[in-house]
Amino acid sequence: MSNAAFNFIGLLCLISPPFLAFFIWRNFLKSPIQQQKLDWKIVIHWISIVSISGLWVACLAAVLTIPCDVDRFGWECVAKWRTFSAAVVRLTPLFVLFGAIGRKGTRILSILWVFTINFNCLMIDMMA
């Protein structure tokens, strides 16, 4: 029973980052604050959402470029992915902070997005 629940949570975290990204960017861009003059709060909100999006793009690029087939490439691919995954895990508190200082209406989804990205990295690391 617990194994099925873990598999369901893993599947949900695996497919959810693009959907979370869509809803976060949609809520961010449709907010009426965008039409105001540029001040420090708007800059921080933009830095927050762009940095979390950059984390997702970096993880997606790592998944596509780090080949991880131990039979063909040896254990070096596992070491590369483990190093990358460790860096993502160590930077998670910083990105959670970025999500928390984001625009109202995107904070909870941004923090959830960071945790799903982190879970995906750890899940791929465990499969390698």
C-alpha positions as CSV (number, residue, x, y, z in Angstrom):
1,M,0.0,0.0,0.0
2,S,2.7,2.5,0.9
3,N,4.7,1.5,-2.2
4,A,1.7,2.4,-4.4
5,A,1.3,5.7,-2.6
6,F,5.0,6.5,-3.1
7,N,4.8,5.6,-6.8
8,F,1.7,7.8,-7.2
9,I,3.5,10.8,-5.5
10,G,6.6,10.2,-7.7
11,L,4.5,10.1,-10.9
12,L,2.7,13.3,-9.8
13,C,6.0,15.1,-9.1
14,L,7.4,13.8,-12.4
15,I,4.7,15.3,-14.6
16,S,3.7,18.4,-12.6
17,P,6.6,20.9,-13.1
18,P,5.4,22.0,-16.6
19,F,1.8,22.5,-15.4
20,L,3.0,24.4,-12.3
21,A,5.2,26.6,-14.5
22,F,2.2,27.3,-16.7
23,F,-0.1,28.3,-13.9
24,I,2.7,30.4,-12.1
25,W,3.5,32.3,-15.2
26,R,-0.1,32.8,-16.1
27,N,-0.9,34.2,-12.6
28,F,2.2,36.3,-12.7
29,L,1.6,37.9,-16.1
30,K,-2.2,38.5,-15.7
31,S,-1.7,40.4,-12.4
32,P,-2.6,44.1,-12.7
33,I,0.7,45.1,-11.0
34,Q,2.5,44.7,-14.3
35,Q,1.3,48.0,-15.6
36,Q,2.8,50.1,-12.8
37,K,6.1,51.8,-13.0
38,L,9.2,49.8,-12.3
39,D,10.2,49.7,-8.7
40,W,12.2,47.3,-6.5
41,K,9.3,45.0,-5.7
42,I,8.6,44.3,-9.3
43,V,12.2,43.6,-9.9
44,I,12.4,41.2,-7.0
45,H,9.2,39.4,-8.3
46,W,10.7,39.0,-11.7
47,I,14.0,37.8,-10.3
48,S,12.1,35.2,-8.2
49,I,10.1,33.7,-11.1
50,V,12.9,33.8,-13.6
51,S,15.4,32.1,-11.2
52,I,13.0,29.3,-10.4
53,S,12.3,28.9,-14.1
54,G,16.0,28.8,-14.7
55,L,16.4,26.0,-12.1
56,W,13.8,24.0,-14.0
57,V,15.4,24.6,-17.4
58,A,18.8,23.6,-15.9
59,C,17.4,20.4,-14.5
60,L,15.6,19.6,-17.8
61,A,18.9,20.3,-19.7
62,A,20.8,18.0,-17.3
63,V,18.3,15.2,-17.8
64,L,18.7,15.5,-21.6
65,T,22.5,15.9,-21.7
66,I,23.8,13.6,-18.9
67,P,23.6,10.1,-20.4
68,C,23.1,7.6,-17.6
69,D,23.5,4.1,-18.8
70,V,26.0,2.3,-16.6
71,D,26.4,-0.6,-19.0
72,R,27.4,1.8,-21.9
73,F,29.0,4.8,-20.1
74,G,30.2,3.3,-16.9
75,W,29.8,4.8,-13.4
76,E,30.9,8.2,-14.5
77,C,27.4,9.2,-15.5
78,V,26.1,8.3,-12.0
79,A,28.8,10.5,-10.4
80,K,27.9,13.4,-12.7
81,W,24.2,13.2,-12.0
82,R,24.9,12.7,-8.2
83,T,27.0,15.9,-8.2
84,F,24.4,17.8,-10.1
85,S,21.6,16.5,-7.8
86,A,23.6,17.4,-4.7
87,A,24.0,21.0,-6.0
88,V,20.3,21.2,-6.6
89,V,19.5,19.9,-3.1
90,R,21.9,22.3,-1.5
91,L,20.4,25.3,-3.4
92,T,16.8,24.3,-2.6
93,P,16.6,26.6,0.5
94,L,17.6,29.6,-1.7
95,F,15.0,28.8,-4.3
96,V,12.3,28.3,-1.7
97,L,13.2,31.8,-0.4
98,F,12.9,33.1,-3.9
99,G,9.5,31.4,-4.1
100,A,8.4,32.9,-0.8
101,I,9.3,36.5,-1.9
102,G,7.5,36.1,-5.2
103,R,4.3,37.9,-6.1
104,K,1.1,37.2,-4.2
105,G,-0.8,34.5,-6.0
106,T,2.3,32.6,-7.1
107,R,4.1,32.0,-3.8
108,I,2.6,28.6,-2.9
109,L,2.9,27.2,-6.4
110,S,6.5,28.5,-6.8
111,I,7.5,26.8,-3.5
112,L,5.7,23.6,-4.6
113,W,7.4,23.9,-8.0
114,V,10.9,24.0,-6.3
115,F,10.1,20.9,-4.2
116,T,8.8,18.9,-7.2
117,I,12.0,19.8,-9.1
118,N,14.1,18.7,-6.2
119,F,12.1,15.5,-5.9
120,N,12.6,14.8,-9.6
121,C,16.4,15.2,-9.2
122,L,16.5,12.9,-6.3
123,M,14.2,10.4,-8.0
124,I,16.5,10.3,-11.1
125,D,19.5,10.1,-8.8
126,M,18.0,7.0,-7.1
127,M,17.3,5.4,-10.5
128,A,20.8,5.9,-11.8
